[in-house]
Amino acid sequence: MNDGNDDVFRDRLGAFREAEERFFSGGSTPKEYNSVAGGFGSYSQRGGERGMIRLRLCGGRLDKDKLDFIVAAATRHSVDRIHTTTCECIQLHNLVGDQIMDIMEGALDHGINTQGAGGDHPRNVSATSLSGVEPGEFFDVYPYAKEAEGYLLRRMLETRLPRKLKVTFSSSTSNETHATFRDLGFVARPDGLFDVWSAGGLGNNPRMGCLVSEAVDPGDTLYHVAAMVDVFTEHGDYDDRTRARTRYIKDAMGEGAYRDAYLDKLGARMASGGMGIRPDPIPVPVKEPVRVTGDRIHPQRQEGLYYVTYRPVGGDVELRMLSTIADTIRDMEGVELRVSPDSAIHVVNLSGPEALRVSEVTAGGASNRFESSVSCIGGSICSLGVRDSNGLLRRMISAVREAGIGDDSLPRFRISGCPSSCGAHQVGVVGLQGGSATVDGVPVPAYRVFVNGCGLQGRERFGDLVGTVPEGRVPEMVVAIGRAVDSSGMGFDGWLVSREGILADVVSAFTV
């Protein structure tokens, strides 16, 4: 379980222990705590009395040992809120005292590293959550993501970055990890090679990435990761945090000059050599093929194997559910979990009878596409959050259920509680970003509404800003969209393409 970094990180935990003790004894402010704790994957929550910890899961992969640890740690500390993130991490919330340190230290014994999960560091390396098992994928990118994760964890000990760096891998055109518009994205091709994209990102002033290298041998992955870090440290803005992301380097230099700078660093790294990789493939079990069907049961690319998808509403998964899944799969060969960027949990490598059993015990959660909408943790927890995006989603679902809207009448929304775009609202068919508006001269909570965004490879676009809707009217707006679709008899997808601007017209009736 130890990848070579864990012992080094364990030696650094004394700095976090001191910060935790000061904060929870009242000896430091949340800001002072976060300045140290962020680099260890912890932040104070709103109110400054509790904290959270973010567990890195490269590619969202969660094997049985890691799952058992999370369940045991959450049970021991009576964790009442567990959240899956769009970066494929798991967050444990509402922690106090030395609980965070206990979890952080224990996680290392199970191959889970929290350091760098926050602050100005390389964040969790994400990969297509079903990489290696998804029908139609080009190839399994996970082994290369894991190598990149290990390299970045080592590099963060010796390199100070201007701000965070997000590296992603995509195995199919679903572009689940938004690899074409992140700081660095490896996009699989049908010929078994990568195209490499860089200098994109969401949040304030979002930007699509630019193609910096084509037909890259996956064995050269680490050369490209190193080149990206080199570009970031040389050209990134260490003085102005608002502009300390890779997309601003591209803005300042121009796309052509940025690509030249990247290729220059890449050439230097490749000339030095020594960073080629040939990782072993991830083994997949062979099981007797038994054909089964079910609403949440899906065939894998491997004959006779299935995966089951469970979608916790708002990304909040109950400890009881995680514990039930852990108990159910304990004696199932090769079965593991994958946390997806849209907050779903996939249980993979199941035989037919095993899939039926897992589907049975994971009943509940989101019941349709709309109820599987993506939301960040929200402003009731996040100290940076402007609005409680998670709470809004639950009110939206209640309103839609009460109105009797059809299951196929609404899309998957993407909701962020602030401009940071932790819900990736810019690429949602409907995206909501928490903010404020003025109504009759009075400031009120509100959400900016974006429509017609898309993250699919080859169809990437940021949504168009339609306007701002007061928070209290957002559920009403959602119901209005559903009723318009219901009356058309076409389902949402057919209704959306039936007339240009039809979605924006419905939304506009609620804007201020």
PyMOL commands that set and color helices and strands:
alter all, ss='L'
color gray80, all
select helices_A, chain A and resi 6-24+30-40+58-60+64-76+99-108+142-155+179-181+218-235+241-243+246-253+255-272+313-315+319-329+352-361+370-372+389-403+425-427+471-488+491-496+502-508
alter helices_A, ss='H'
color red, helices_A
select strands_A, chain A and resi 42-44+51-55+61-62+82-84+90-95+126-127+167-170+184-188+194-198+210-216+297-299+306-310+336-339+345-350+374-375+413-416+430-439+442-451+464-470
alter strands_A, ss='S'
color yellow, strands_A
deselect
rebuild
show_as cartoon
